[in-house]
Amino acid sequence: MDGSINCCHPLFHKKFHTTKTNCETVMITKNSECALRCLLFLMNEGVGVPVLCRDIAHAVDVSEPCVAGVLRILAKRGVLESLKGKGGGFALRPEAVHMSAYEILMAVNTEGESRIRCLLGQKECSDLHPCPLHHAWLELQQRQEELLKNFRIGEFSLA
């Protein structure tokens, strides 16, 4: 494997490069949490329904600059549609409901944000040089990743 993953959903137009080893997986960051909260809100507003950035920010209780940055990334990746002018805003694309939460996290996290470091702070923590918590932590990370890969955006609901 060449160290990159090709997100399986056709909306993605690029490969997301990782340097994934046994001690690295996707991480919930401020950006990824913001993205998931925004998508939850937009899913409940309805697919294709445009909502202004400021209204999304107010609804999810996140600063407007943070929301704007995340929405731009999601629009660039094809998850959202950015509609200009009166009646514009950001709308969830119909195809996006089939995407996994994992794909969303990979879209908004940078490579540096995606890496989870050793819980004990060791510079080198791997199967060859494990810390005392390595194997248990790795198992937990793999379970988290599996959960995120199996959870589709269309399953988001406030109900």
N, C-alpha and C positions, 0 to 999 in steps of 0.2 A: 504494500500500500504506500502511496506517495505522500502521506501526511495531510491529505485534504479530504474533506467529505463533500459529496455533492448532494445537497439537500434534495430529497426525493420529490418534492412538490414542483410541478412545472412552472409555478409563478416565480421561482427563484431564477435569476439570470446570471448568477455567478457561483463559483465555488467558494466555500468558506474554509480558509486554511487554518489548520490547527497543528500543534506539535503535541498531539495527544499521546500520553504514555499511560501506564497503569494507574498513576496517581493524579490524573487530570480528567475532569469531566466538565459539563456545563455548570455554571454557577448562577444563582439568582442574584442579580445586581440591581441597583436602583433603576437603571434603564430598563432591564427586563421586567421588573415588577411594574414599572410605569406602563410598559407596553401591554402587559397582560391585563392591567386594570382598565386601560383605554379600550382594549378589544372587548372586554367583558361589557363595558358600557355601550360600545357601538353595536355589539351583538344584540343587546336588549333594546336598542333603539330601532334595530331592523337592518337587514342587509340592504345596501344601496341608499340608505337614508343619510344625507349629508348633515354633519353637525360641526359647528364652528369650534376651532381650537380652544378658545376661551371657555366655551360651554363644557367641553370635555374636561378641561383642566379643573374647572369648578366642581364638576360632578365627581371626579375621581380624587379630589383634594390633593392635587400635585401642582407645583408651580407651572405657569403657562410656558415659560421658556423650556423647561424640561419636557413637557408634553409636546410642544412644537417640534423639538429636536427628534423625539421618538416617532412622532407622526410622519415627519419628513422621511426618516429611514424606512418606515413601514410602507409609505407610498412609493419610495424608490424601489423597494423590493417587490412591489406588486401586491401587497397585502391589502392596502387601502387605495382608494381613488381620491385624488386631490382635485376638488372642483372649485374653479375660480368664479368670482363675481357674485351677484345677488343670488341668494339661495345656495351658495357654495359651502364648502367646508370639507371635511374628510368623511368618506363613506367606506364601509366594509365591502370589499368586492365579493361577489357570490362564490368565486372559486376558493376564497380564503377560509371558508367554513370547514374545509377538508384538511387544512393544515394542522400539524401538531403543535402543542405548546413548545416542544423542543425546537422545532424549526423557527418559531418566533424568537426564542431566546438566542439561537444561533445568529439570527438576522440582526438583532440589536446589540449584542455583546461584541466588544472588540476582542481580539485574540488574548490580550493581556487580562481582560476581565473574565474570560471563560476559564482560566486556569485556577484550579483549587489547589492551594498549597498544603503541605504537610501540617497536620494538626499540632504537632510538637515543634514546628519551626525548623526542621532539618532541611539543609540545602539540598541534599540528595536523599530522596525517599522513593524507593522503587521496589519491585519484586526482588531484585538482587541485593538491595541495601534497605530493607524495610525498617521503619520505626516500630515500636511496640504496638501501635494502633493501626498500622498500615492496612492489614488484610480486612479488618472489620470496617474501617473507613472506606476502603475500596468497594466492599460489598454494598454499603449504604449508598455510595455514589452511583453504582450501577443500578440499584433499585430505583433511585430518583430519576435517572436518565430514562429507564424503561417506562416509568409512570408518565413522564413528560412526553415521550414519543407516542404513547397510546392515547393521550388526551387530546381530542380535536377541538378546534376553536368553536365549531358548531355546537359543542356540548356545553359552552359557557352559558350560564343563566343565573339571574339573581333570585329566581324562584326557588 
